[in-house]
Amino acid sequence: MAAFFFGLLFLALQSPPIPSSTAERGDGDRGPPPAFTASSPLALNNTGATGHPNGTFQQLPHIIIIGVRKGGTRALIEMLSLHSAVAAAENEVHFFDWESHFKKGIPWYLSQMPFSLSDQLTVEKTPAYFTSSMVPKRIHRMKPDMKLMLILRDPTDRVLSDYTQVFYNHLQKHKRYQPIESVLVKDGEINLGYKALNRSLYHMHLRNWLHYFPLESIHVVDGDKLIRDPFPEMKRVEKFLNLEPQINASNFYFNKTKGFYCLRDHGQERCLHNSKGRAHPHVAPAMLHKLYRFFHEPNRKLFELVGRTFNWN
């Protein structure tokens, strides 16, 4: 019996002390909270998330497609998903631009990410990020070296696509929507209060991002070229992300019925949703000319900002 008690005493002396809780420590002893990084599994453990049995886990994104709305973000993320080293979030997360989501914190954001392998890059896309003033600062605080992708298209075409989406949304709800001329023009002039026009002032929004991220961290995809001939644009994307070349021309085929390119991956074919590629409303030539003139100077400022031009009207 004496030997038994002696053994218990010996084990107690050998056990490491239990760390004090934060409530028991003084403020001077309290270190900074553990950092959440996109590449560390610690981010997973700190948020209480659990790994998948097959060895995958959720990572904060390495890449964010920040916009632009109706610029081709869905096509871009679907095409990027062809690469085996990329894991894409299924839905638009709206973490950095919706306060109701942002206040849930990093653990919630992490929970929205796909399960991936440690050598895969996680990507999410939320087009509304591009035009939100507070988003660049918030992303920079989380990950200053984030890779950002921005897909742009002719601003006039983008405005028409924006209107078309809202028009059909109203139609599905059996609601009437204003004719396009009445939202584009007010008192005979371009209606600067129309949000769709503001979203196409690319240079204005991009300047806000450049306050926090260098231009080298933002890859601008030509959305018009991606629609017409996706393969060359996706090769540029692979290069920007330092991905091993995998995506090839055989991954794309033109669907004559839909009028745009669809994807072919390991024998499986898939196209974007039917809501993509809808016909734009008819706009009078005089109105189109007015829009082209309006965007001429904003486009010039964008070209100066990014050091390249686009074949826009």
C-alpha positions as CSV (number, residue, x, y, z in Angstrom):
1,M,0.0,0.0,0.0
2,A,2.8,2.4,0.8
3,A,4.4,1.7,-2.5
4,F,1.0,2.5,-4.2
5,F,0.8,5.9,-2.6
6,F,4.5,6.6,-3.3
7,G,3.7,5.9,-7.0
8,L,0.8,8.4,-7.1
9,L,3.0,11.0,-5.4
10,F,5.7,10.4,-8.0
11,L,3.3,10.8,-10.9
12,A,1.9,14.1,-9.5
13,L,5.4,15.5,-9.3
14,Q,6.2,14.6,-12.8
15,S,3.0,16.0,-14.4
16,P,3.3,19.4,-16.2
17,P,1.4,22.3,-14.6
18,I,-1.9,23.2,-16.1
19,P,-1.7,26.6,-17.8
20,S,-3.7,29.4,-16.2
21,S,-6.9,30.6,-18.0
22,T,-7.0,34.1,-19.5
23,A,-9.2,35.2,-16.7
24,E,-6.4,34.2,-14.2
25,R,-3.6,36.0,-16.1
26,G,-2.8,39.6,-15.9
27,D,-3.2,41.8,-18.9
28,G,0.5,42.1,-19.2
29,D,0.9,38.4,-19.6
30,R,-1.8,38.1,-22.2
31,G,-0.2,37.5,-25.6
32,P,-1.9,38.4,-28.9
33,P,-4.6,36.1,-30.1
34,P,-3.5,33.3,-32.5
35,A,-3.4,34.6,-36.1
36,F,-5.6,33.0,-38.7
37,T,-3.6,32.3,-41.8
38,A,-4.8,30.8,-45.1
39,S,-2.2,28.1,-45.1
40,S,-2.2,27.0,-41.5
41,P,-4.4,24.1,-40.2
42,L,-4.2,26.0,-36.9
43,A,-6.9,28.3,-38.3
44,L,-9.1,25.2,-38.4
45,N,-8.3,24.1,-34.9
46,N,-8.7,27.5,-33.4
47,T,-12.2,27.9,-34.8
48,G,-13.4,24.5,-33.6
49,A,-13.9,23.2,-37.1
50,T,-13.0,19.6,-37.7
51,G,-11.0,17.9,-40.4
52,H,-12.6,15.5,-42.9
53,P,-11.8,11.8,-42.5
54,N,-10.0,11.8,-45.9
55,G,-7.4,14.2,-44.6
56,T,-8.9,17.4,-46.0
57,F,-9.6,20.6,-44.0
58,Q,-11.1,24.0,-44.4
59,Q,-8.6,26.8,-45.2
60,L,-9.1,30.6,-45.4
61,P,-8.9,31.6,-49.1
62,H,-5.6,32.2,-50.9
63,I,-7.5,33.8,-53.8
64,I,-10.6,36.0,-53.9
65,I,-12.5,37.0,-57.0
66,I,-13.6,40.4,-56.0
67,G,-15.8,41.3,-59.0
68,V,-17.2,42.8,-61.0
69,R,-20.9,42.0,-60.9
70,K,-22.1,40.7,-64.3
71,G,-18.5,40.7,-65.5
72,G,-18.2,36.9,-65.7
73,T,-17.2,35.9,-62.2
74,R,-19.2,32.6,-62.3
75,A,-17.6,31.6,-65.5
76,L,-14.2,32.5,-64.1
77,I,-14.5,30.4,-60.9
78,E,-16.0,27.5,-62.8
79,M,-13.1,27.5,-65.3
80,L,-10.6,27.9,-62.5
81,S,-12.1,24.8,-60.8
82,L,-10.9,22.7,-63.7
83,H,-7.5,22.8,-62.1
84,S,-6.8,20.1,-59.6
85,A,-4.9,22.4,-57.3
86,V,-7.9,24.7,-56.8
87,A,-10.8,24.2,-54.3
88,A,-13.6,26.7,-54.9
89,A,-16.4,27.8,-52.5
90,E,-19.8,27.0,-54.0
91,N,-21.6,30.2,-53.1
92,E,-21.0,33.9,-52.8
93,V,-20.0,34.3,-49.2
94,H,-20.5,38.1,-48.7
95,F,-18.4,38.0,-45.6
96,F,-16.5,41.3,-46.0
97,D,-19.4,43.4,-47.3
98,W,-22.4,42.2,-45.3
99,E,-22.3,43.4,-41.7
100,S,-24.5,40.5,-40.6
101,H,-21.9,38.1,-41.8
102,F,-18.8,40.0,-40.9
103,K,-19.8,40.3,-37.2
104,K,-19.8,36.5,-37.1
105,G,-16.1,36.6,-37.4
106,I,-13.3,34.5,-39.0
107,P,-14.6,31.2,-37.6
108,W,-17.9,31.6,-39.6
109,Y,-16.0,32.7,-42.7
110,L,-13.8,29.6,-42.5
111,S,-16.8,27.4,-42.2
112,Q,-18.0,28.6,-45.6
113,M,-14.9,27.4,-47.3
114,P,-14.6,24.0,-49.1
115,F,-12.7,21.1,-47.7
116,S,-9.3,20.9,-49.4
117,L,-5.9,19.3,-49.3
118,S,-3.0,21.1,-47.8
119,D,-1.4,21.8,-51.2
120,Q,-4.6,23.1,-52.8
121,L,-5.5,26.8,-53.2
122,T,-8.9,27.9,-51.8
123,V,-10.8,30.5,-53.8
124,E,-14.1,32.3,-53.1
125,K,-15.9,34.9,-55.3
126,T,-18.2,37.7,-54.2
127,P,-18.6,40.3,-57.0
128,A,-20.0,42.9,-54.6
129,Y,-16.6,43.2,-52.9
130,F,-15.2,45.3,-55.7
131,T,-17.6,48.3,-55.2
132,S,-17.7,48.1,-51.4
133,S,-15.6,50.8,-49.8
134,M,-14.8,48.9,-46.6
135,V,-13.9,45.6,-48.1
136,P,-10.2,46.2,-49.3
137,K,-9.2,47.2,-45.8
138,R,-10.9,44.2,-44.2
139,I,-9.3,41.7,-46.5
140,H,-5.9,43.3,-46.1
141,R,-6.2,43.0,-42.3
142,M,-6.9,39.3,-42.6
143,K,-4.3,38.6,-45.3
144,P,-2.1,41.3,-46.7
145,D,-0.6,39.1,-49.4
146,M,-4.0,37.9,-50.7
147,K,-4.2,37.1,-54.4
148,L,-7.1,39.1,-56.0
149,M,-8.8,38.6,-59.3
150,L,-11.0,41.1,-61.0
151,I,-12.8,40.3,-64.2
152,L,-13.9,43.3,-66.3
153,R,-16.0,43.7,-69.5
154,D,-17.1,46.5,-71.7
155,P,-18.8,48.8,-69.1
156,T,-21.8,49.5,-71.4
157,D,-22.4,45.8,-71.9
158,R,-22.0,45.3,-68.2
159,V,-24.7,47.9,-67.4
160,L,-27.1,46.2,-69.8
161,S,-26.4,42.8,-68.2
162,D,-27.0,44.3,-64.8
163,Y,-30.3,45.8,-65.9
164,T,-31.3,42.5,-67.5
165,Q,-30.7,40.5,-64.3
166,V,-32.8,42.8,-62.2
167,F,-35.5,42.9,-64.9
168,Y,-35.8,39.1,-64.9
169,N,-35.7,39.0,-61.1
170,H,-38.8,41.3,-61.0
171,L,-40.4,39.3,-63.7
172,Q,-40.1,36.1,-61.7
173,K,-41.8,37.8,-58.8
174,H,-44.6,39.1,-61.1
175,K,-43.4,42.7,-60.5
176,R,-43.1,45.4,-63.1
177,Y,-39.7,47.1,-63.7
178,Q,-39.0,50.4,-65.3
179,P,-38.0,50.5,-69.0
180,I,-34.2,50.7,-69.4
181,E,-34.3,54.2,-70.8
182,S,-36.0,55.5,-67.7
183,V,-33.3,54.2,-65.4
184,L,-30.4,55.2,-67.6
185,V,-31.5,58.8,-68.3
186,K,-32.8,61.5,-66.0
187,D,-33.7,65.0,-67.2
188,G,-32.0,64.2,-70.5
189,E,-28.7,63.3,-69.0
190,I,-27.0,60.1,-67.9
191,N,-28.5,59.1,-64.5
192,L,-25.6,59.1,-62.2
193,G,-27.8,57.8,-59.4
194,Y,-28.3,54.5,-61.2
195,K,-26.2,52.0,-59.2
196,A,-25.5,49.8,-62.3
197,L,-23.7,52.8,-63.9
198,N,-21.7,53.4,-60.8
199,R,-20.5,49.7,-60.8
200,S,-19.1,50.3,-64.3
201,L,-16.8,53.2,-63.2
202,Y,-14.0,50.7,-62.7
203,H,-11.2,53.2,-62.1
204,M,-12.9,54.8,-59.2
205,H,-13.4,51.5,-57.3
206,L,-9.9,50.1,-58.3
207,R,-8.2,53.1,-56.8
208,N,-9.7,52.2,-53.4
209,W,-8.2,48.7,-53.7
210,L,-4.8,50.1,-54.7
211,H,-4.6,51.9,-51.3
212,Y,-4.2,48.5,-49.7
213,F,-2.9,46.1,-52.4
214,P,-0.2,46.6,-55.0
215,L,-1.3,46.2,-58.6
216,E,0.9,43.1,-58.8
217,S,-1.5,41.4,-56.4
218,I,-4.6,42.1,-58.6
219,H,-5.0,40.1,-61.8
220,V,-7.4,41.8,-64.2
221,V,-9.1,39.3,-66.5
222,D,-10.6,40.5,-69.8
223,G,-14.1,39.3,-69.5
224,D,-15.0,39.9,-73.1
225,K,-12.0,37.7,-74.2
226,L,-12.9,35.0,-71.7
227,I,-16.4,34.8,-73.3
228,R,-15.0,34.7,-76.9
229,D,-12.0,32.5,-76.3
230,P,-11.5,31.3,-72.7
231,F,-8.3,29.2,-73.1
232,P,-5.7,32.0,-73.5
233,E,-7.2,34.0,-70.6
234,M,-7.1,30.9,-68.3
235,K,-3.5,30.3,-69.1
236,R,-2.8,33.9,-67.9
237,V,-4.7,33.1,-64.7
238,E,-2.6,29.9,-64.1
239,K,0.5,32.0,-64.6
240,F,-0.6,34.7,-62.1
241,L,-1.4,32.0,-59.5
242,N,1.8,30.1,-60.1
243,L,-0.1,27.0,-60.9
244,E,1.3,24.1,-62.9
245,P,-0.2,24.3,-66.4
246,Q,-3.2,21.9,-66.5
247,I,-6.1,23.7,-68.2
248,N,-6.0,23.1,-71.9
249,A,-8.1,23.9,-75.0
250,S,-9.9,20.5,-74.8
251,N,-11.6,21.7,-71.6
252,F,-13.8,24.1,-73.6
253,Y,-16.3,23.6,-76.3
254,F,-18.7,26.0,-77.9
255,N,-22.4,25.3,-77.2
256,K,-24.3,26.6,-80.3
257,T,-27.7,26.3,-78.5
258,K,-26.6,28.5,-75.5
259,G,-24.3,30.7,-77.5
260,F,-21.3,30.5,-75.2
261,Y,-18.5,28.1,-74.2
262,C,-19.2,25.2,-71.8
263,L,-16.7,23.0,-69.9
264,R,-15.5,19.5,-70.3
265,D,-13.7,17.9,-67.4
266,H,-12.7,14.2,-67.2
267,G,-15.4,13.3,-69.7
268,Q,-18.1,15.2,-67.9
269,E,-19.6,18.3,-69.7
270,R,-21.3,21.2,-67.9
271,C,-22.6,24.6,-68.8
272,L,-23.4,27.7,-66.8
273,H,-26.9,28.2,-65.6
274,N,-29.6,29.3,-68.0
275,S,-29.7,32.7,-66.4
276,K,-26.3,33.3,-68.0
277,G,-26.1,34.7,-71.5
278,R,-29.6,36.2,-71.5
279,A,-30.4,38.5,-74.4
280,H,-30.1,42.2,-73.5
281,P,-33.1,44.5,-73.9
282,H,-33.2,46.6,-77.1
283,V,-31.6,50.0,-76.6
284,A,-31.9,52.8,-79.2
285,P,-28.6,53.5,-81.0
286,A,-28.7,57.1,-79.7
287,M,-28.8,55.8,-76.2
288,L,-25.9,53.4,-76.7
289,H,-23.9,56.2,-78.2
290,K,-24.6,58.4,-75.2
291,L,-23.4,55.6,-72.9
292,Y,-20.2,55.1,-75.0
293,R,-19.4,58.8,-74.7
294,F,-20.1,58.7,-71.0
295,F,-17.7,55.9,-70.3
296,H,-14.9,57.1,-72.6
297,E,-13.1,59.2,-69.9
298,P,-13.6,56.7,-67.0
299,N,-12.2,54.0,-69.3
300,R,-9.2,56.1,-70.2
301,K,-8.5,56.5,-66.4
302,L,-8.7,52.8,-65.9
303,F,-6.3,52.0,-68.8
304,E,-3.8,54.4,-67.2
305,L,-4.2,52.8,-63.8
306,V,-3.6,49.2,-65.0
307,G,-1.1,50.0,-67.7
308,R,-3.1,48.2,-70.5
309,T,-6.1,48.8,-72.8
310,F,-9.2,46.9,-73.5
311,N,-11.1,46.7,-76.8
312,W,-14.2,48.5,-75.6
313,N,-16.5,50.9,-77.4
